[in-house]
Structure formats: C-alpha cells, structure tokens
Amino acid sequence: MAQEYKLKGLSALDLKNGEKREVEVEGIENGKVLLARLGDTTHAMSSNCTHYGAPLKLGVLNPEGRLTCAWHGACFNVDTGDVEDAPALDPLAKFEVYEKSGAVYIKGEEATIKASRRQPNVKCRAQGQEKVVVVGGGSGAMGTVQALREQGFQGQITMISKEPNLPIDRTKLSKALIADKSKVEWRSQDWFDTASIATVSDEVSSIDFESKTVSTKSGKSLPYTKLVLCSGGTPKALPLPGFKDLSNIFLLRTIPNVQEILAAVGEKGGKNIVIIGSSFIGMEVANALSSNNTVTVVGMESAPLERVMGSEVGRIFQKLISEKGVRFHMEASVDSAKPSQDDSSRVGSVSLKDGTSLPADLVILGIGVTPATEYLKDNSAVQLEKDGSLRTKESFQVEGQRDVYAIGDIATYPYHGPGGDGHLTRIEHWNVAQNAGRAAAASIAKPSVAPKPFIPVFWSALGSQLRYCGNTPNGWDDVVLQGQPDEAKFAAFYGKGDTVVAVASMQMDPVMSKSAELMRRGNMLPLNELRKGKSVLDEEGKMSCVRIQLDNPQTLYTNLDFITGKVVLSLRTNETISAITVKLEGESRSRLMGERPGYGVGLMREEKTIETEVHKAPGNSDRHVKQTLPPTLHAFQDQAVIRYYLKATVQRPAFYKENFRAVKNPISDKAIHVMSVLTAP
C-alpha cells in the first residue's frame, strides 16, 4: 500500500526546466528517487536504470521526456516510466510528488522505492485466432515477446529456442564467463507462464511460408499468423588442420560453452590460453581470463578492433589488456593446431604461419559469427543474402513476406542513422536485436504505427568500459579524439566527410548517450566543430522543445523539437501530413515530401506548406497555439510506407529523414495543438 515519504533536504520543488536531481527518501534505508522537471511538471521516479543499476542522475534528459542511461543507452519515458529503448526490460516506477508544509513528499510503496523499478504489465490469457511464433531465444526474442504483451497483443505467442535455457543476458558470457543460468536468465518460467507465452525447447528444421507452419526436429508443427525470425548467429570455426579434431578448442555462444571453458581452465588456473581473434569476443574473453593464466591473443589486424575502431583507438585497448599480462601477436595468421605431447587427442600448441609456436592448454575461437539460417537454405520462398541473412524493410518485415519479420544477427536492413542513407547493413549488437524485436512487436500489435527509429548502441569490457553508438555501413574516413587517450579516457568521433557516424568513449560518460540522442534527432555536431574542441555535452543548455498533438483519437504521438537551431519532426500518427513550416526566434522553413519507394518510375509526390508562429513564453509558462492543417490530396494504399524529408534552416542547415505509415482512409482537416513549450534554463 502506498505511503507518504518525505524527501530529504528539500523544502520546495525548485528544479529548473530540464534539471535532474537524485534525492534520498527519509525512513527507507538506501531509498532514493530521481526528480526531473519538464516544463511546469516535476516528475518523481526510480533513481537507477533497471538494466545494470546505473544512476540515472548521470543520464541524458531531452525535451521530449526521454531519459537515457549514461552506461548502455537504455531509455525511459519520464511521463510514464516506460522503456523506450533497450537494453532495459523493466520500466521505472513513478511516484506522486508534491509540496506540503515547507517540505516535499512522494507517495509510493517501500518495496517499489527500494527496488528502483516496476514490473511490466504482461499478465494475459491468450485468446483469439492470432498466433505469433518466435524462432529464437536471445535478445531479439525477449524484446519481441515482452513488447507484444506490453502493447496489448492478446493472441497466442510461442517462442522456440534450441538453447537449454530461457533468454539470457548473453553479454555476460564473454565479459564475465558466468556459467550459472540463474544469474543470467532475464525472466523466470513463471513470468512466461503469467504472460501466456509458450516456451518450446526445440530446433526449427523448416518453414512452410505458404501454409504458415513451422516444423521442428522433434516432429512438432506449429501454425502461425505472424512469424518473427531471430535465430541469432553461429560462431565460426577454423577450417585448419587440428582445429576440428583436437579437444579443448572452444567456441563461445552458450552457457554450456562457458561451462566447458571454465572446466578446462580449472579453479586454480595457471593455464596457457590462446585466443584466436582480436575483435570484441576475443578481447573480452582475454580480459576475463587474464588473472592467474597466461593468455595470448592472435589477430590479423595491426591493432585489436582496427576494422571497427581504427588502429589508434585499437592500440588503447591493446595497452589496457596488455597491462593485465595478456600477450598479443598482431598481423599474424594461424597455420594449425598441434596435439599435446601428454595427450594426442587434446590441443597442445598453436602454430602461426611465421613459424611461431604458442603453447596452449586450451584455445578459444572469437572470429565472428554467421547468421543461423540453416533451416532456410533450401527454401524457395525466401532468398538469403550472400552472408546467409534475410533482407528486410525498415519495419524488419522480410522482403516478399507480408507476415514474416527477421531481426538481430540474421537481419540485413536499411540503415538510416547518420551517414547510413538507407544502406543495407547487418548489425550484431545486443541492443539492436532487442530494439528490432520491439519494433517488430509494434508492427504486429499496432500495424498503423510507424517504425520507431533508434541508434545502434553497444558496450564492451576491454580493461575499462567501452561505450559505442552509431554505425559505419559506408565506412568512415576520419576520427577526432577528445580527452586523454593515453590514460584511456577519451571520446572518439568517427566521421564520413563532416558527418559523425559513430562515437566511442571510455571514462567520459555521458558522451556516448548524449551523442546517440543527438544522432537520433538529427542534431549531432559536425566533425569540424568537434575537431575545434567543441563538446557534445555543451549542447545540453541549448535544447528547447515544442510538443504538438494532432486532434485525432487514433494519433499516438507527435512532437516537434528544436535543438540548437535545428528542427526535427517526429510523427506517430495515422494522418499523412504533407508539409509544415514553423518559425521560432528567427525563420525556419521546412519542406515535406512523400514518396512510395519500390514502385519504380512515377513516384507520387505532394507538397504543401502551412505556417504557424510559435513564441517562447516567459519563464516556464505554456503557450497554447492552434493551427489547422490542409488536407492531403490523396491517401496512399493500405500499409504503403512513404518516406518524408524535413529540411530546416535556422542557425545552420540540417537534413533529416524518417518514415511513417499511411493507412487507406479519407484524410480530412485536423487541428494541431501546441501542448507545451519547453525552454532550457
């Protein structure tokens, strides 16, 4: 039962707009809440991220009400506490907060305050004819099934996984070599039962897309109305002499893999361990096993992670892990694995092509994964890409398949982040799979809702915590380093031309999270300004926002944001808005054009413009404005995806792209309301 609790050290709700403040709760040991102000409203919520417990006071709060964790990019809605972006699964708890008798109080339950989270509402008794089958049991599968229930899907859900456990936090396998499934499973079986999500431990053998059935190796046949494929990746083996025949050569993907590695290392350690591959898995495992063992990493690049991070940044990681005693053989190629003199069935050394012989009690391969789509290879209904992945639309719907989605390691999708330009790319990141699962679930549960854009985020344990956002499908040609790289305290900004396409950081939180938000909103600083020493954190004080809401009961979310002089239009609506021009402290003119991709010549285009004056109100007061939008000249076909382009000029030009769906229905005039004007202090 909710009780009243006094907040320590506060006599009034005196936060400035956009301010966050962590406050202790009197009467609850270690009890804390986070206060955050947006406009005239102060919100009280859980103080820590529900992913790994990072203090949210260190995070990034934007004018839309998105609160992004500084560590791994989890994002929450301040109004509701709901999760907006992975990797968090549990939402934040919200509390009533108010002033009384010269003090500030909240109302809440002690257990909820201490837990710093609330459980998502997924309780359901499946009903109806809809049947969603999810193939896979990883991050994408978890994101899909939970989001389906959170968004009100009442149909049947079945999750098929060949792994001997429920969905786990796979990132902990390589970073910490945790072998106890109870410490890495995201949810218990009771949770899945409560949500009416059937879990099937089996391996998919084939799919009949015409009859809409999934067959498994045990002989099961499961019908579906919607299918989500997220079968993950298969670790690559080395097709070289000795690697197939000798024991104590390990791959790393599952809990049993970790158990085998730890058994070979033994409790006392003291083993010679050769790790082949200097990318993330190899480097993380080297870091985890460096204590009490002699670890050697073999890599083909001149520096670890050179292909992704560049040699200059890669050498920072190499130095950090070398300080733990790990040895490196870079620009090296493996020739073969040799048997042990004591046991000819077990590996004893690894031979390099330059003649070097590395003693090895065990070998761990970290040379990448291939999409796990073996069950589709002979299926004429779908066409696999050269790497074995499935090409999808931005909604992650498989090309040529109306009711089938592919996400995670097996999906190649058009990337529209900075520098992406719709380039087809496949991203093997934990966050991407989970966010893609959430996107697929939204398309299934609410087909008229636009795909929600997100910026890829990942992290790694490389002697210190690495944060990374963005992606480089078209490569990068320059990198700007800020901070103290020699001390592994840095932010690296990767540019294609003057566009920042990715950011990596160590010990400089919340640079990565702030950069991801700026990228998502189309407001990332250009590379030349970063080269001059400007910081993305300096942008904080220049944020302002105007929230607008279409007068339409089917509209979910619409907002217009102003950040450092740029305009970003984000639509969540069933109406097709053709154009809008907004003026705010100077002139900003935008043009919106819709086109139907995939129809060849004769693309349909419409252009219209309206103007509305939006003035900043004094202080934190709201200014309410109403403007009627003109009707569009036509409606697009059912579920046709159109792309709109927003071009804005205030302080400097900006160009930003997003997508939304248009549904087949008459389009009429709708009123547009500016709900609030939020200005930064």
N, C-alpha and C positions, 0 to 999 in steps of 0.2 A: 504493500500500500504506500502511495506517495506521501512523503512528509515534507515539511518545510525545513530548509537548512540555510544557515547564514553563511555568506561568503566572507572570508577573512580579509580584513584590511580595506573594504570598500564602504564608502558612505553614500555613493551615488553611481548611477550608470553614466559615467563621464567619458566613455571611449569616443574617440574621433571616428569619423566615417572611414571604413577600411581597416581599422585597427583590430588587432587580436591581442588577447591577454589571458594568460593562464592564471587561475585563482584557486586557492585552497578552500575546501569545504569544511567548515567547523563541525566537529562532532563525528567525523568519519576519518579514521586513520588512513593516511595517504590518499584521501579523497580529493580529487581536483576536477575542475571543469574548465572549458575554454569559452571565453566570451568573444564574440565577433560582431562588429557593427557594420550594417549595410544600410545606408540612408538613415531613416529615423528609427530603425529597428535594431535592437541589440539581441543577439541570439546566444543561448547557452547550450553547450553540447559537450560530448565526450572530449577529453583533453588529449587522447592519444590515438594514433592511427590504429585501426583494427587489423592491419596486416602484421607488422612486426613491432608495434608499440612505439613508433617514433612520436616525439612531442609535436603536436600539430601547431603549436605556437611558432615553430620554426618553418612552417609551410608557407604556401603562397595563396593569398585570398584575392580573387579577382572580382570585378564589379558585377559579374553575372551571379555571384554567390557560389562559385566553385572554389573549394578549399583543397589544395593539392599538397600531399605529403612531400616533405623535402627528401626523403630517402629513396623511395621506389616508385613514385609517381601515382600512388593511389589517390583518387579524387572523390570528394564528397560534396553533396548539395547542402549548403548551410541552412536553407529553409526547412528541409525535411530530414537531413542526416543521411539520406540515401546515397549508396555508392553510385558514382558516375563513371569511373574508370578503374580498371584492375590496377594492382592485384588484390586489393581488399575484397573480402566476401561479405563481412558483416558491416551493416550500416552504423553510423554514430547514433547514440541516444541523444534526444533533445529534451530540454527541461524548460519549464516556465521560469522566467526570471523577472523580478520586479523590485522596486524600492519600497521600503517601509520603515518609518520611524528613524530616519537617518542611517539606514543600512540597506544592504542588497541581499536578497534571498532567492533561492531556487526551490522548486518543488520536484521531488523525484524519489525513487526507491534507492535505499542504501546499496543494495547489491548491484543495481544497474550503474550507479555512480562509480563504484569500485571497479566494476568490470570494464568500464570505459567503452561500452558498445551495447547494441541491442541485437537480438536475433532477427533475421529477415522473416517476414511473414510468408511461409511457403506451405502451410498446412492446407491439404487439399484431399478431396475424394474424387478421383478421376471419373469423368463421365463424358458422354457424347461419343461421336464417331471418329474424332480426330485422334491420330496415333503418330506421335513423333518417335522415331528410332534414332538414337545417337550411337554412332560407331566410334568407340574410343573411350578412354578413361583418364585422360590427362586434364591439363588446364582448360583447353577448349571445351571439353565435355562438361566440366564442372561449371564453367561460365554459362554454357548453354542451358543446362537443366535448371540451375537456380534461377536464372533470369526469366525463363519461361514461367515458372511459378510466381515469381515476384510480379510479373506483368499480367497476371491474371489468367494464364492459359489453364484451362480445366481438363483438357484431353489427356489421353494416356501418354506416358513417357517411359521409354525403355532404353537403358544405357548398356551397351555390350562392350566389355573390355576383356582382353586376354591376360591382363596383369593380375597377379594373385592378391590384389588389394583394391580398396576403394581409391578414388582420386587422391593423389598425394601432392605435396609441395616438392616437386621434382628438383627444384633449385638446390634443396638441402642435400641432395645425394652427392653431387660433385663438390659443393662448397664445404660440407662438413662431414661427409661419409656417414650419415645417420642410417642405421640399419633397422631400427625399431619402427615398425609401421605405425604404431600408436602415436609416435612423435611427429609423423609427417602426413598422416591422413587428414584431409581437410574436414571431412564430415564423417559421422558415425553411421552405421547401418540404420539405427533408429531415426536419424534425420531423414534419410532417403525414404524410409517407410512412411514417416509422417507426411512427407511431400508427395506420396503416391508415385514415387519414381522407382520402377523396377530395375534392379541391377542384375545383369546376366554375366557370369564368368565364362566366357567362351571366345572363340576366334571366328571372325567372319570369313567365309570361304568364297562367297559370290553374292552378287546383287542382280536381281531381275528388275530393271527400271520400268519395263512395260507393265508387268503385273504388280509392281511396287512391293516386292518382298526381299527380305534379307535372309540368306542362308548361312548357317554356321557349320563348323567342322564336326560338331556333335550331332548334327542332323536336325537342328531346330530351323523353323521357317517363321519369320516374323514379318507381318504385313505393316505397311506404313502409309500415312498420307503425306507426311513430311519427313525428310531424311537429312541428318546432319552428319557429315563425314569428318572425323577429327582423329584419325588413327595414328597421328604422330610420325615419328621418324625411326628408322632402323640404323643403329650405329654401323659405320663402315668397318670392315675387316681389311687386313693387308693380304693381298694375294701373292705373298712372297714365301720362299722356302722356309719351313719350320713354323710359320705362324698358324697354319691350320692344324698341324699335327701335335705340337707340344702343349703340355698343360701349363697352368699358371700364366696364361696370356688372357687378359680380360678386356671385355667391353664394359661400358658403364651407361646404363639406362634405367635399370630397375632396382628395387630393393634386394632381390636375390643376387644381382651383380655386386652390390655393395657388400653383402654378407660374404660372398666368395673372396672379395679383395681383402676384407678385414681378417678373414680366416687365414689367408696366405701370409699376411703381414705378421699376424700373431700379436699377443698382448704386449710383449716386450719390444717388438720392433726389431731394429738392428738389421734390416733387410736392404739389399741393393735393389732399387726400384727404377726401372727405365720407363719413362712416359713418352710415347711417340705422338707428336702433335703439340704445337705451341699456341693453339688457339684457346678459347675460353675453358673448355672442359679440361684439357691437359694442364693448363696453368692453375686452375682451381684445385685439381687433384694434387698437383705438386705442392701447392701451398698447404693443403690439408695434411699431407703425409710427411712434410719436411722434418717434423720433430722425431728424433730417435731413429731415423732412417737415412740412407744415402740415396738421394733422389737425383736422377739425371733426366733432363728434358731434351728431346731431339726434335728440331724443327727445320723446315725447308726455307723459311724466310730469313732475312738478315737480322730481324728482331721479332720477338713474340708479337702476335696480333698485327703485324705490319700491314696486311691487306686491308684491315678494317680501320686501324688507328694510325698507321704511318710509323716509320722507323723511330722517329724522335720520341713519340709517346710510348711506343713499344719498349724502348730501352728503359723508360722509367719503371715499367712493370718488371722487366728483367732484373733491374737493380734491386727492387724491393724483395723479390723472391730469392735472389742470389744471397741477400743478407741473411736468409734463413738456412743457408747451406746448400741450396739447390744448385746443381751444375747444369750448364747449357752447352749443347752442341748445335749451333745455328748454321744455316746454309748447308745442311747435311742431308744425305739420302740414306735410307736403310737398305741393306742388301739382304739380310736373312736373320733368322733366329736360330741359335745353336743349342743343342741339348746340354744339360748339366752332366758333369763328369760323375756325379754321385747317383743320378737317376736319369737315364737316357730318355724317359718319357716326359721329363719336365724341362722347361727352358733354363738355360744356364748363362747365356750371354746374347747380346745383340750385336751383329756386325754391320758397320757402316760401309758405304761404297769407297770411302777413302782409306779403308783398311783398319780403322779404329774398332776395337772390340770392347764393348761395355758389359761388365759383369751384371747379371740380372737374376735375382731370385724370383722376381715376377715382373711382368710387362703389362702396362695399361695403355690401350689404344684410345686416343682422343683426336681422331682425324675427320670428324664430321658425321653427318647422318644423311640418309636418302629417304625420300618420302615413302612411308609404309603403305603402299597402294598395290601390293601384290595381288590382292583379291579383285583388282580391276583390270589387270594387264591384258586379258583376253576378252574383254567386254567391248563389243562393237558399239554400244550405246553411248560411250564416253570416249573422248580422246585425251590421252595423257600427254603432258609436255615431255620434252626430252629428258628432264630430270625425274620423271615419274609423278609429277604433281598434276593437280587439276586447275585449269584456268577458270577463274570466277569473275563475276561482276563486282562492283563496289559493295554491293549488299552481301557478298560472299555466296551468291547463288551461282551454281555451276552452269557454265555456258551450255545452252542446249537442253537444260533440265529445269523445268519450272519449279518443282517441289524439292529440289536437292541442293544442299549447301555444303561447302567444303571450307574448313578453317584450320589454322595452325600450320604445322610443318608441311602439310600436303597441299596447301592453297597458294596459287600464284594469282595475285590480284592487282588491279590498277592502283598505284600509289599516288596520292595527290597531296602529300606533305610537301614542304619546301623543296624545290628542285626536282620533285617527282614527275610532274607533267603527265600523270596517268601511266607512267612506265610500269609494265608488268614486273612484279617482283615477288619473291618468296622470302618471308622473314621467319627465322627460327627463334623467336623470343617468347618467353613465358607470358608476358603481358599482352602481346599481340594475339596469341591464341585465345586468351580469356576474353579480351575485348571483342575479338571477332565472334566468339561464342555469344556474347551479349548482343552483338549486332544481329546475328542470325536469329536469335530468340525474338528480338524485337520485330523482325520482318515476319516471323511466323505468328506471333501473338497479335501484332498490330500492323497489318500489311500496308496501311496508308502512311505509316510514319517513315520519314526519311532516314537513310543510313546515317548514323552519328559518326562524324569524323573523329579520329583520335591520332595522336602522335605516338609512334613506337617508343617504348622505354625498356631498357634492361639494366641489370646491375651485375657486378661480379666481385668476388673476393680475391684480390691479387696482392696480398700483403697489406693492402688498405682497401677501403670500399670504393669501387668504381661505380659511377652513375653515367648513364648514356641515354640520349634521346635523339630521335630523328632517324634518318636512313639515307643511304647513298646509292640508289639504284643506277644513277647516271654518273657515279663516281664523284670525286672531289679533287680540286686542283690546288688547294692552298689550305693551310691551317694556321690559326692565330692562337698562341699560348699566352694566357694570363696567369698571374700568381707566382709561385716559387716552384717551378718544375723540379729543381734539384732536390727539393725536400718532399717531393710527391704531393705537393699542394698546388693544384693547378685547375684551370678550365681550358679545354681545347675546343676551338670553334672551327669546324670543317666547312669550307666554302666551295661552291661551284660558281665561278665568277664572283659576284659580290653577295650572293645569296647564301646564308648559313643553312646548311642541310642537315647537320648533326652537331651535337655538343657532348663532350665527355668531361667529367670532372672528378676530382678527388679532394676531399677535405675542404670543399668550398660550397657546402650547402647554403642556400637552396638554388644555386646557379642552374643546375640541370632542370629542376622542376619549374623554375621561372622561365627558362628557355623553352621548355615544352609547351607551356601555356602561351607564350608569345608566338611560337610557331603555329599552334592550333588556331590562333586568332589572326594570323597573317601579319603580325607586327614585330617579328624578330628584327633586331638591329642588323644592318648590313655589315659585311665583314670589314669594310674600310673604317667604319666607326669603332669597331672593336679593336682594330689594329692601332687606332689612335689612343686606346686606353679606356674607352667608354665601357661601363659595366652594365650588364642586363639588369642588375639589381637597382640601378639608378632610375629605371623606367617605372618603379613602383609608385612614386609620388605623382606621376603624370597620368595615372589611369582615371578615367571617368566613364560613366555608363548611362545610357538611356534604355529603359526597358519598355517595350511596347507589346501590346496584346491585341490580336485580331478579335473582333467581336463576332465570334463563330464558336458554337458549342463543341465542334469537333477539333478545334485548334488545340494543340498540346503545348507548344512553347514557341514564342517568337521574341527575339530581342535584337536590339541594335546597339552596338558597343562602339565607344570612341576611346581609342588608346593612342596616346602620343600623336594626335593629329590624324590618325588613320581611321577609316571606317570599316567595320566588319559586319556584314549582315548574316545572321544565322536564323534559318527558318525551320520550324517544326509545325507544319500546317497542311491541311488538305486543299487550301486555296492556291492557285497559281498567281503569284504577284509578279507583274511584268517589269516594273521599274519603280524606283523611289529616289528622290533627291532630298538630302537633309542639309540644313545649314546650322552650324554650331560654332560660334566665335570665329567667324570668317565663313567662307563659302566651301561647301563640299558637294560636288556633283557626281552622282553615280549612275551607271547605266546597267540595266539588267536585261540579258538576252537569253531566251530559252531555245534549246535545240535538241533534236532527237537523235542521239548517236546510234550508229549501227544501221541506219536506213539509207546509206549511200547518198546520192545526189538528191537535191530537192528538200533539204532540211527546212523545217518550219521555223520561222523566226517572227517574233513580235517585239516591238519596242514602244514603251510608253514612259512618261515621266510625270511624277507629281512632286510638289514641293511643300514642305512644312517647316515653319520656323520653330526651333526648339531652343529655349533660352535657359541658361543655368539660373536656378532660383537662389536667392541669398541663403547663406548658411546651409542647413541640411533639409530645408523645406522641399516639398514636392511641387512640381509644376505640371498640371494636367492639361493635355492638348488632345484635340480630336481632329482627325483628318479622314475624309472618305477616299478610298482607292477606286479608280475607274475599273470597270470590268475588263477582263481579257477578251480578246476577240473569239477565242475558241477554247475548248477543253481538249486535252490530249487523250489518247486511248487509255483504257484501263491499265494501270500499273506501268505506263510508259515512264521511263526515267529521263528527265531532262537535266541539263547542266546550265547553271546560270553563272554569269560573270559579273563581278562587282568591281568597279574601278572608282577609286576615291582620290581626291587631291585636296589636301589641307595644308600641311606643312611640307610634305613631300609625297610623290606619287606612291600608290600602293596598288597591288593587283592580287586579287584573292579569288579562289574558286571553291565551290562546294556543290552539293547535289541535294535535290529533294524530289519526291514523287508527286505526280499529278494524277488525280483519280478522275474517272469519267463521270461528270455530273455538271449540271448547269452552273456557271460561275456568275455570281451576282455581286453588286456593290456591297462591300463590308466596311464597317467603321474601324478605324485603327486608333487605339488609345495609348498615349504615353503614360504608363502606370507610375513611373517614378524617375526622377533624375538624380543620379548619384554622382557626387563630385568628390574627388580625393582631397584630403586636407592640404 
